[in-house]
């Protein structure tokens, strides 16, 4: 069987990352036709497409497998070269981590900050809902992902990080205005909530399970920021589901109140990562596990 040509895989990676053959060509210092030819060579080698030429440009299943392999090789090379050639110039090593917004807003940065400060690295945090972060790992875009998925994917392993309690909260003013007689399906039809985006099913699942309302039967803001959830709730603009760990001061001061104490969502988080981790990749992985397990239930 013919061997992989990593120049071709680099071209594939650039096209996916830049979402453009033209921009990929600029980065690789090639013509656009040369980049297209490299992609075509890959597809001829495997007799099937590696790209879906759509908007956005996506990798096929084969393309995802090739990218995952390529990124792992890049990681191993990045670990090897500084020790093999200690006097050569060093450039920042990019580490891609898939995380949900709530983790990013609470404990992830304190977990990885000591490693960032001691190495020449660039952290690229790929933010998705906690049910979708695993897709970034599957596609090879990240070497690790914080996810609610409890089973490992092929070629990776997982570690349990701990549990996070989510509370439905609002400002006292908001609660008095919309829920004077308590929260109910009828009062929720008029009270604006917040979801991370249109794919975020934690909020909609919670409302459907406990109050029987389907998405679209009540107002729902879309805000891609966990910090903004809290800010909007504090300003009386909406109610929201947020991690208890994120709002301890607001709960203690009474700035936010728990409006549905009978129903708490508990999510278990797992750290999924490539099996062969070395160097700074392993340091980041270990730091995430140690810190998370020290503060989560």
C-alpha positions as CSV (number, residue, x, y, z in Angstrom):
1,X,0.0,0.0,0.0
2,X,1.3,3.5,-0.8
3,X,2.4,5.7,2.0
4,X,0.8,8.8,3.3
5,X,2.2,12.1,1.9
6,X,2.0,14.6,4.7
7,X,2.2,17.5,2.4
8,X,-1.2,16.4,1.1
9,X,-2.5,16.1,4.7
10,X,-1.2,19.6,5.5
11,X,-3.1,21.0,2.5
12,X,-6.3,19.3,3.7
13,X,-5.8,20.7,7.2
14,X,-5.3,24.2,5.9
15,X,-8.4,24.1,3.7
16,X,-10.5,22.9,6.6
17,X,-9.0,25.4,9.1
18,X,-9.2,28.4,6.7
19,X,-12.5,27.4,5.1
20,X,-11.0,28.5,1.8
21,X,-8.7,27.1,-0.9
22,X,-7.4,30.6,-1.6
23,X,-6.5,31.4,2.0
24,X,-4.9,27.9,2.4
25,X,-2.8,28.6,-0.7
26,X,-1.6,31.9,0.8
27,X,-0.5,30.1,4.1
28,X,1.2,27.3,2.2
29,X,2.8,29.7,-0.3
30,X,1.3,27.8,-3.2
31,X,-1.1,28.6,-6.0
32,X,-4.8,27.8,-5.4
33,X,-4.6,25.2,-8.2
34,X,-1.7,23.5,-6.5
35,X,-3.7,23.2,-3.3
36,X,-6.6,21.8,-5.2
37,X,-4.3,19.3,-6.9
38,X,-3.0,18.1,-3.5
39,X,-6.5,17.5,-2.3
40,X,-7.3,15.7,-5.6
41,X,-4.2,13.5,-5.1
42,X,-5.5,12.4,-1.7
43,X,-8.8,11.6,-3.1
44,X,-7.3,9.6,-6.0
45,X,-5.1,7.7,-3.5
46,X,-8.1,6.5,-1.5
47,X,-10.6,6.5,-4.4
48,X,-13.1,8.6,-2.4
49,X,-13.6,12.3,-1.4
50,X,-11.9,13.8,1.6
51,X,-13.8,17.1,1.5
52,X,-17.4,18.1,1.1
53,X,-17.1,21.3,-1.0
54,X,-20.0,23.1,0.7
55,X,-20.3,26.2,2.9
56,X,-18.8,25.6,5.4
57,X,-16.2,23.2,3.9
58,X,-16.4,19.9,5.8
59,X,-14.2,16.8,5.9
60,X,-15.8,13.5,4.9
61,X,-15.5,10.6,7.3
62,X,-12.3,9.6,5.5
63,X,-11.1,13.2,5.7
64,X,-11.8,13.3,9.5
65,X,-9.8,10.1,10.0
66,X,-6.8,11.5,8.0
67,X,-6.9,14.8,9.9
68,X,-7.0,13.0,13.3
69,X,-4.0,11.0,12.3
70,X,-2.2,14.1,11.0
71,X,-2.8,16.1,14.1
72,X,-1.5,13.3,16.3
73,X,1.7,13.1,14.2
74,X,2.1,16.9,14.5
75,X,1.8,16.5,18.3
76,X,4.4,13.8,18.4
77,X,6.8,15.8,16.2
78,X,6.3,19.0,18.4
79,X,7.2,17.0,21.4
80,X,10.3,15.4,19.8
81,X,12.0,18.3,18.1
82,X,12.8,20.6,21.1
83,X,14.5,17.7,22.9
84,X,16.2,16.4,19.8
85,X,17.4,19.8,18.6
86,X,17.6,22.0,21.8
87,X,19.4,24.8,20.1
88,X,16.9,25.2,17.2
89,X,14.5,28.2,17.3
90,X,11.2,27.3,19.0
91,X,7.8,28.5,17.9
92,X,4.6,28.3,19.9
93,X,2.9,25.0,20.0
94,X,-0.8,25.2,19.4
95,X,-3.0,23.1,21.7
96,X,-6.6,22.6,20.7
97,X,-9.1,21.8,23.5
98,X,-12.8,21.4,23.1
99,X,-14.8,22.8,26.0
100,X,-18.3,23.8,27.0
101,X,-19.0,27.4,27.9
102,X,-19.8,26.7,31.6
103,X,-16.5,25.0,32.2
104,X,-14.6,27.8,30.5
105,X,-16.4,30.3,32.6
106,X,-15.6,28.5,35.9
107,X,-12.6,26.2,36.4
108,X,-10.8,25.5,33.1
109,X,-8.5,28.6,33.0
110,X,-7.3,28.1,36.6
111,X,-6.6,24.5,35.7
112,X,-4.4,25.1,32.7
113,X,-2.9,28.5,33.6
114,X,0.2,27.1,35.4
115,X,1.1,25.0,32.3
116,X,0.5,27.9,29.9
117,X,2.8,30.1,32.0
118,X,5.7,27.6,31.9
119,X,5.7,26.7,28.2
120,X,5.7,28.4,24.8
121,X,2.2,27.4,23.8
122,X,-0.9,28.9,22.1
123,X,-4.2,27.6,23.6
124,X,-7.0,27.3,21.1
125,X,-10.3,26.7,23.0
126,X,-13.0,25.3,20.7
127,X,-16.3,26.1,22.4
128,X,-19.4,23.8,21.9
129,X,-22.3,22.5,24.0
130,X,-21.2,19.8,26.5
131,X,-22.9,17.2,24.3
132,X,-21.1,18.3,21.1
133,X,-17.5,18.9,22.2
134,X,-16.8,15.2,21.6
135,X,-17.3,15.8,17.9
136,X,-14.2,18.1,17.8
137,X,-12.1,15.2,19.2
138,X,-13.7,12.7,16.7
139,X,-12.8,15.1,13.8
140,X,-9.2,15.4,15.0
141,X,-9.6,19.2,15.6
142,X,-8.8,18.9,19.3
143,X,-6.5,16.6,21.3
144,X,-8.9,16.6,24.2
145,X,-12.5,17.4,25.0
146,X,-14.6,18.0,28.1
147,X,-17.8,16.2,27.5
148,X,-20.8,14.5,29.2
149,X,-20.3,11.4,27.1
150,X,-19.5,8.5,29.4
151,X,-18.0,6.1,26.9
152,X,-14.6,6.5,25.2
153,X,-14.4,6.9,21.4
154,X,-12.1,4.8,19.3
155,X,-8.4,5.7,19.8
156,X,-9.1,7.8,22.9
157,X,-9.5,7.3,26.6
158,X,-11.5,9.1,29.2
159,X,-11.3,10.1,32.8
160,X,-14.2,11.1,35.1
161,X,-13.8,14.7,36.2
162,X,-16.8,15.1,38.5
163,X,-20.4,16.4,38.7
164,X,-21.9,19.8,38.2
165,X,-25.2,20.9,39.5
166,X,-27.3,23.3,37.4
167,X,-29.9,25.5,39.0
168,X,-32.7,27.5,37.5
169,X,-32.2,31.1,38.7
170,X,-33.4,34.6,38.2
171,X,-33.2,38.0,40.0
172,X,-35.7,38.6,42.8
173,X,-37.3,41.3,40.7
174,X,-37.7,39.0,37.7
175,X,-39.2,36.2,39.9
176,X,-41.7,38.6,41.5
177,X,-42.8,39.9,38.1
178,X,-43.1,36.6,36.2
179,X,-43.6,34.0,39.0
180,X,-45.6,35.8,41.7
181,X,-47.5,32.5,42.4
182,X,-44.5,30.2,41.7
183,X,-43.1,28.8,38.5
184,X,-45.6,26.9,36.2
185,X,-46.1,26.1,32.6
186,X,-48.5,29.0,32.2
187,X,-46.1,31.6,33.7
188,X,-43.2,30.2,31.7
189,X,-45.1,31.0,28.4
190,X,-44.4,34.7,29.1
191,X,-41.1,34.6,30.9
192,X,-37.9,34.9,28.7
193,X,-35.3,32.2,29.3
194,X,-31.8,31.8,27.8
195,X,-30.1,29.0,25.8
196,X,-26.6,28.8,24.6
197,X,-27.7,28.5,21.0
198,X,-30.4,26.8,19.0
199,X,-28.7,23.4,19.5
200,X,-28.5,23.7,23.3
201,X,-31.0,21.2,24.6
202,X,-30.2,21.4,28.3
203,X,-32.6,24.3,28.9
204,X,-35.3,23.0,26.5
205,X,-35.0,19.4,28.0
206,X,-35.4,20.8,31.5
207,X,-38.5,22.8,30.6
208,X,-40.1,20.0,28.7
209,X,-39.4,17.4,31.3
210,X,-40.7,19.4,34.3
211,X,-43.3,21.7,32.8
212,X,-44.4,20.0,29.5
213,X,-43.6,22.9,27.2
214,X,-41.9,22.3,23.9
215,X,-39.3,24.7,22.4
216,X,-41.2,27.5,20.6
217,X,-44.0,27.6,23.2
218,X,-42.1,30.1,25.4
219,X,-39.6,33.0,24.8
220,X,-36.0,32.0,24.7
221,X,-32.9,34.1,24.1
222,X,-29.9,32.6,22.3
223,X,-26.6,33.8,24.0
224,X,-23.3,32.1,23.4
225,X,-21.7,33.1,26.7
226,X,-22.1,31.5,30.1
227,X,-21.0,34.8,31.7
228,X,-23.7,36.6,29.8
229,X,-26.3,34.2,31.1
230,X,-25.5,35.4,34.6
231,X,-25.3,39.0,33.6
232,X,-28.7,38.9,32.0
233,X,-30.2,37.2,34.9
234,X,-28.7,39.7,37.4
235,X,-30.2,42.5,35.4
236,X,-33.6,40.9,35.5
237,X,-33.8,40.3,31.7
238,X,-34.2,36.5,31.8
239,X,-34.0,33.4,33.9
240,X,-31.5,30.7,33.1
241,X,-29.9,27.4,34.0
242,X,-26.3,27.8,35.3
243,X,-23.8,25.8,37.3
244,X,-24.1,26.4,41.0
245,X,-20.3,26.8,41.2
246,X,-20.6,29.8,38.9
247,X,-23.1,31.8,41.0
248,X,-22.2,31.0,44.6
249,X,-21.6,34.8,45.5
250,X,-24.9,35.8,43.8
251,X,-26.9,33.2,45.6
252,X,-25.3,34.1,48.9
253,X,-26.0,37.8,48.5
254,X,-29.5,37.3,47.2
255,X,-28.8,38.9,43.9
256,X,-30.0,35.7,42.2
257,X,-32.5,33.2,43.6
258,X,-33.1,29.6,42.9
259,X,-36.6,29.6,41.4
260,X,-37.2,25.8,41.1
261,X,-35.7,24.1,44.1
262,X,-37.5,20.8,43.4
263,X,-35.6,20.2,40.1
264,X,-31.8,20.3,39.8
265,X,-29.9,19.0,36.8
266,X,-26.7,17.1,37.6
267,X,-24.3,16.6,34.8
268,X,-21.2,14.3,35.0
269,X,-18.2,15.6,33.1
270,X,-15.5,13.5,31.5
271,X,-12.1,14.3,29.9
272,X,-11.6,12.5,26.6
273,X,-8.2,12.7,25.0
274,X,-5.8,10.9,22.6
275,X,-4.2,7.9,24.1
276,X,-0.6,8.8,23.1
277,X,-0.1,12.1,25.0
278,X,3.5,13.3,25.7
279,X,5.2,16.5,26.8
280,X,3.1,19.6,27.3
281,X,0.0,17.8,25.9
282,X,0.2,15.4,28.9
283,X,0.9,18.2,31.3
284,X,-2.2,20.0,30.2
285,X,-4.3,16.8,30.4
286,X,-3.0,16.0,33.8
287,X,-3.7,19.5,35.0
288,X,-7.3,19.4,33.8
289,X,-7.9,16.1,35.6
290,X,-6.3,17.1,38.9
291,X,-7.9,20.5,39.1
292,X,-11.4,19.3,38.1
293,X,-11.4,16.4,40.5
294,X,-10.4,18.7,43.3
295,X,-13.3,21.0,42.9
296,X,-16.1,19.0,41.3
297,X,-18.3,16.5,43.3
